[in-house]
């Protein structure tokens, strides 16, 4: 009977948690419905506790809010704290996640292959970037500035400024980077 009570209590906390996450993102129920494909009325009933959460509903909501599923259901912490996330390769750059908790700031180790002939193609997006160069060299074009970074140097900038990052070679460059949710979506996700 105690297990049933614990389950009921955990499920009752899901609705307020969903509302809190949505409000923290500044999203409306209509925004969330468009993002997840879940009807507005279902989302409203989930948040108010009028509908019991199911895995089919919680998976897209966890993805939309950039949180782990166990964070939505207040699951107890488990096991090993070491991060063993899989590398992601995007545009030839390898991103190794150094954090596993979705949402908020995310840390990555980046490995950029040498591309001495790459032509800068500055882009902009919402967010802020912080980068620490571990090894190799990196070229940063930031607005009108063209900088060559060496190991141990740190840069941080508003990503609404046109920017481009490349490795002029001759060896792979390794860097630590911290992105907010917008920067992570631009650099690591599609």
N, C-alpha and C positions, 0 to 999 in steps of 0.2 A: 504494500500500500504506500509506503514511503517513496518508492520509485515512481509511482503514478503521480504523487503530489509534486515531486521534483520536476517531472516532465511537464506537468500542467503549469507550474510556476515559470519554467524556462520558456514555454511557448507564449505565456502571457507577457513576457518581457520583449518579445520580438516586435510587436506593433510599435511600442514607444521607441524602440531602437531604430526601426525603419524610419519613423518620422524624424527623429533626431538627425540621422544621416542625411536625409533629403534636405532638411532645413539648413544643415551645415554647408551643403553644396549650393544652397540658394536655388534649388530646383522646385518647380511646382509639381503637383500630381500629374498634370497634363504633360509636362516635360518628361517625367519618369515613365508615363504610359507610352509615349512616343519612342523612348529609348529602349524599353524592354518588351513592348508588344503586349503588356498586361493591361487589361481594361482599367479605366479610371475608377470605376466603382469597386473593382476587386482591390485595387491599391488602397482606396479609402477604407474599405472594410478591414483590410490587413492591418493598417496603421491604428485603427480604432479598436481592434480586438474582436471585431464582428465576424471575422473569417479566420479559420485555423490555417497557419502557414504550412505549406507543403514544399517538398524539395523542388518540385516543378516550378514553383513561384519564387523560392528563395535563391536558386542558382542565378537567374538573370538579375535579380535585385542585388546580390552580392557583387556580381560583375559590374553592374551600373554604378554602385557606390564605391567600387574599388576596395572592398574589404573581404577578408576570408569568410567563408560560410560559417565556420565555428564562432566567429565574432558576432554574427547576427543572432545566433541561438545561445550565446553565452556559455559555450562549451568549456569545460575545465581545461587548463593547460595540459599539454601532453609532452612527455619525453624530452628528446634531445633538442637543445637550443641552437645547435649549429645550423647554419644556412647551407642548404644543398640544392639550390635552384639550378635549373638548366640554362646554359648559355643560349642567347638569342643572337642570330646574325641578321643584320639589316643593312643593306647598301654596302656590304663588304666589311662592316664594323661588327666586331663581336662584343656583345654586352653580357657581362656576368653579373647577375643580381647579387647584391650584398645584403639586401634586406628582403624579408619575406612577407612582411605585413603590408597588405595592399592599402592604398590610400595614403594621403599625406606625402611627405618627402620620401624618395626612394634613392638608394645609393647603388652605383654600378661601378665595376671595373670595366674599362673599355680597352679593347686592343684594336688599333687602327693600322692596317697594312700600309706599307709605303706606296704612295701614289704621287711621284714627283711631277708628273705631267697633268695632274688634275687641275681643271679650271674652276676657280671659285664661283659658286652659284649661291650667293647669300639668300637666306630665307628668313621669315619672321613667323612668330607664333606667340600665343600667350605663355607667360611663365617667366622663370628666372633660372639661370644656370650657374653652377659652381663647378670648377674643374681643377684638379691637382695633377700635374704631369709627373708620373713616376719614372718613365724612361723614354728614350727616343726624343724626337722633336715634333712639334705641332705648329702648324700655321693657322692663325686665327685672323680672319677678316671680319672686323666688327665696325659697321658703318664705314667711315672713310679711313679707318686705321687698318694696317696690315702688320701683324705682329708674328714673330717667330718665338715660340715658347721652348724653354729648356727644362730638363728635369728639376723638380723642386719649385717650379713657378706655379702660382695659383691665379686663376682668373674667375671673375664673377660678373655677370651682366644680365640686364633685362633682355629677354629674347624677343621683345617687340622691335629691338634694334636689328636691322638686317645683319645676319652673321653666317659664317661658314667656317668649318674646321676641317683641316686635311693634314695628312702626314707627308712632308716633302722628302722623306726617306733619309738614309738608305735602309733603316731597319724598322721593324714594327714599333709603334709608340704605344705605351700603356699609361692609362690615366684613371684616376678616381673621379667620378662625377656624381653630383647630387641634383636630382630633378624634382620639381613639384609634379602634381598629376598631369598638368598640361604638357610639360616637357617630356615626361615619360611616354605619353601617348604619341608625341611627335617623333621621338627618337627610337623608341623600343617597340612600340606597337604599330599596327598598320593604320 
